[in-house]
Amino acid sequence: MSMASLKGAFVGAGFADAVTHIQTGNVIFTSGKGEAALKKTIEGFIASEVGMKITALLRTAKELDAITKANPFLPEATDTKRLYVTFLEKAPDKAAVAALKALSFAGDEFEVRGREVYLDYPNGAGLAKLSNAVLEKKLGVAGTARNWNVTTKLAELANAHRR
């Protein structure tokens, strides 16, 4: 889906200030609605306007800011290209997290904090064994991953957008 189409769908649904960030599928906008209502609205208009069934994952500017400050792999990880965050639909069950921790992923490291999974791929994301598909399956929660540079840029854009 093009970002122009995505932005157009948001604007058409009443989010006049919607902006997208490169080809990431992320949209920054303001709304007075709560998360559950927004999620339902977004999933509905994406399905009807764009013809795609998606799971909308939402974070506020404040949450994004906190996420960028809570990375357990910083400042030790000097190469941020190997860092990712998987944003989850909801916090996973503690038993599922424990079961995931019992597995080995060829050097890939992770830490679950609330609705986020912080990832460190020392061999690069392209060779990672702990993929988004594995996380979703093992944790039983929908998620989407973003590299650290995109995550920090989204936090910056969201904070600038709310001013």
N, C-alpha and C positions, 0 to 999 in steps of 0.2 A: 504494500500500500504506500502510495506516495505521501509525503508529509503535507503537501498541499491539500490532498484529499482529506487527510486526517484533520488538519486544521479547519478545513471547510465544514466538515461534519460537526466539529465542536462549535464553530461560529453559528452554523445553522440551528444548533440545539440551544442557542441562547448564551453561549460563553464567548461574548464578543471580544474579550481580551486574550483569547487563546493564542499561544505561540508554541511552535515546535522546536526541537533541538536536533539538528542534523537528521540523519536517517535512523533514529533510535526508536521511534514509536512512542516517544515521550511528549506529553503536552503539558504546558504550564498555563494555569488559568486560575481565576478567582471564583468563589461561589460561597453563598451563605448556607448551602445545604450541608447536612451531615454526611458522613462517609457512606453509610448504607444506602441512602437515597441517591447520592451521586453515582455510586457503583451501579445501581439498577438503571439509572438514567443513561449512563455512558454505554453500558453493555447493550441496552435497548436501541439507542440510536446508531451505534456502530453496526449492529445486526441489520437494522432496517435501511440505513443510508448507504452502508458500504458492503453489506452482504457477508460480513465476517462475524463468527461467534467467538468472542474473546472473553477473558477474565480480566476485568479492570482492576489494577493494583494501584492504590492511591496512597500518597504520602503528602503531608503538609510541608510547607517551607521549614517550619520549626523542626519537624521530624527529620527532614533531609539534612539539616544542619547538625542535628544530634548524631545522625548516622555517620557523617564525615568525621566527627570528633571521637567516635567510639571504636574505630578500627583497631582490633587487638594486634594487628601485625605491624602497626606503625608505632614509633618511628624506626623500628629495627629493619624493616624491609626497605632497602635503599632503592630498589627498582619497582616503582609503583605500576609498571606495565604488567606485572604478574598478579596484581591484586584486583579482585572482583567483589561485588556484592550481589547476592541473590535476594530480591525483594519477594517475600512470601505473602500470600493472600491472608494468612493468619498464622499465629504462633503455632509451631508444630507440637504434637504430643511429646512429653518428656521421654516416654518409652521409645518412641520412634527415633528421637535424637540419640538416645543411649545405644540403640541398635546400630545406627549409622556410625557412631564413634567406635564401635567394636570392629568395624571393617577397615581394611587397608586400601589406600588409593595411590600407591606408588609415589609417595612424597607430597601429594596434594594435602594441604591442611585447611581446616575450616573451624569456625566457631559460630554457633547459633546464638543470637542475642535477640530475643523477642521475635519480631517478624522479619528479621534479616539473617542471612547467612553470610559471614565474611569469609572470603576464600583467598588462599595464597597458592598460586600455581608456580612452583619454582622452575618447572620445565616448560612453562608457557601454557596458555589456555588451549592451544591447538593439540597438545599432547595430554591434556588433563583426563584423568579417569573419573574424577568427581564432576561430572557434567550436570547441567541443569536438569536433564531428563532423569538422571540418577537421583538427584536431590528430590525432585517432585515425587518420584516413585517411592523412595525409601521414607520420606517424611509424610507422604500422603497429603501434600499441600501444593497448590499451584504456585508457580514462581517464575520470575524473569530475572536474568542476570545482566548486570552492566559492569563494564570495566571501571576502574577507580577514577580515571580521568573524566569519563562521562558522569559518574556519580557526583564528583565534586563540582563539575560544571552545572549540573542540574540544581544542586543546592545553591550555588551562586546565583543562577538565573531566577530560581524561585524566590530567593530572599530579595533580589532586586525588583522582582515583579510585584511583590506585596507592599512596596514602599509607596 
